């Protein structure tokens, strides 16, 4: 398993706010996407999560980076053509639902 997966699995989720399997699948699928933008954002999110796990990044710093990523992803969705829009929109929706509403509550 990757350090990202280990960190996500190790989070104590008493309120069941984080859909861990969905988050891992979102990142895994985005890393294989045909869109360079989507792949890069997935790699960034995974790298930042590992940095958070290694305490190289504070929860506040992590949240700031992810919120900036959310804005960039929404802007990218607006400018993309229809074919590429779906994968970028899935990533944007996943960031909001799984990371901001789920993971943020746990860190």
C-alpha positions, 0 to 999 in steps of 0.5 A: 500500500502507498503512504497515501492509502495508509494515512487515509486508512489510519484516520479515526473516523468516528462520525463516518464523515470520510468515505475512505474507499471513494477518496482512494478511488478518486485519486487512483482514477484521476492519476490515470486520467487522459487529462494532464490537468486532472492527473497533476491535481491528483498527484498534488493531492496525494503528495500533500496528503503524504506531507501532512502524514509526515508532518511536513505540512500543517493541517492549516497549510494542507487545507489552504492548498486544497482550497486553492486546488478546488478553485483552480479545478473549477476554473479548469472545468469552465474552460475545458471542452465537453469531453474533458469537462467530465473528468475535471468535474468529477475531480472537483466534486470529489475534492469538495465532497471527500476532502473538504467535507470529509477529510478536513473534519478529521485533521 
